[in-house]
Amino acid sequence: MINVSPLDYVPLWALFFITMTIVLAAAEGGYRLGQRLAPSKPEKEASIGSVVGATVGLLAFMLAFTFGLATSRFDNRRALFQEEVNAIGTAYLRADLLPEAQGSKIRQLLRDYVEVRLEIRNSAEQITDAVQRSEKLHVELWNQAMVAASATPESPLTALFVTALNEVIDLHSNRVTAGVRARIPGTIWFALYLVSILSMASMGYHAGLSGSSRSIATLGMVLSFVIIMMLIADLDRPMEGVLRVNHQSMVELHQAIQ
């Protein structure tokens, strides 16, 4: 049910140091290779410089593309979360329009539903369990709605509640898809790391071939690229990291309906 990539098993702080080490090793390897081949002058520095510029530009383009993809999905998760909070609140209020027997049961089920949404943590097992519990509550809510509809088949008030409940169920499905299934594909991550390694190795090779010493500017460039990659990874992990959807509105709804 949960779309888990190999990178998800590595914490973000560890991923930062691993990525930094890999990219710096690629730059250092390219630099030493350039120094070794410098006496024979196998290639012109100008032609290598243009290739390095094109490779680094390609890396920048891939980072911008992937960052935009991760940002759009983060914004989508945030919008869907707020829509779900509003839909649950609307369904809770419209439960007052139903007969008291069904209305009280539905309100209690919606309270339980909000608590389940707030209990979701960052492990795949806990997320899977919360999704399954939510879907069971959907069945119970729908059964109560059908009992109310059978009791008052011509009532427009019951139809209003059923519409609100349908929206709650649909938004749950959309949130699960956007939150735990719609992730950046592993192929894009592989290409991003591969292009990063090749770009830094080419840059180091050019520096070694030209005979220049190691520059602190290279470290700054490497650190900049790695930071952007970590931001992308953070945005791609809904339940981990610094950039998360604020759940305050769900907390406020939980307090309001208790």
WOLIN-V700064 format. One record per pair of residues at least 12 apart in sequence whose C-alpha atoms are under 7 Angstrom apart, sorted by the first residue. I is the first residue (numbers start at 1). GAP is how many residues later the second one is. D is the distance in whole Angstrom. If there is no record, write none. Layout:
I_GAP_D + I_GAP_D
This chain:
1_127_7 + 2_122_6 + 2_178_6 + 2_179_6 + 3_177_6 + 3_178_5 + 5_181_7 + 12_229_7 + 16_214_6 + 19_207_7 + 20_206_6 + 23_173_7 + 23_174_6 + 23_177_6 + 26_171_6 + 26_174_6 + 26_175_5 + 27_173_5 + 27_174_4 + 27_176_7 + 27_177_5 + 28_176_6 + 29_172_7 + 30_171_4 + 30_172_6 + 30_174_5 + 30_175_4 + 31_173_4 + 31_174_4 + 31_176_6 + 31_177_4 + 32_176_6 + 33_172_6 + 34_171_4 + 34_172_6 + 34_174_4 + 34_175_4 + 35_173_4 + 35_174_5 + 35_176_7 + 37_172_7 + 38_171_5 + 45_161_7 + 45_165_7 + 48_158_6 + 49_157_7 + 52_147_7 + 52_150_6 + 52_151_6 + 55_144_5 + 56_143_5 + 59_136_6 + 59_137_6 + 62_130_7 + 67_165_5 + 70_162_6 + 70_165_6 + 70_166_6 + 71_164_7 + 74_161_6 + 77_98_7 + 77_101_6 + 77_102_6 + 78_167_6 + 80_91_7 + 80_95_6 + 84_84_6 + 84_87_6 + 85_165_6 + 87_77_6 + 87_80_6 + 87_81_6 + 88_80_6 + 90_74_7 + 91_70_6 + 91_73_5 + 91_74_6 + 92_15_6 + 92_18_7 + 94_67_5 + 95_12_7 + 95_66_6 + 97_60_6 + 97_61_7 + 98_50_7 + 98_60_6 + 99_49_7 + 102_42_6 + 102_46_6 + 106_35_6 + 106_38_7 + 109_28_7 + 109_32_7 + 111_146_7 + 113_21_6 + 113_24_7 + 114_140_6 + 116_14_6 + 116_18_7 + 121_118_7 + 122_117_5 + 122_118_6 + 138_31_7 + 145_17_7 + 179_59_6 + 183_53_6 + 184_52_7
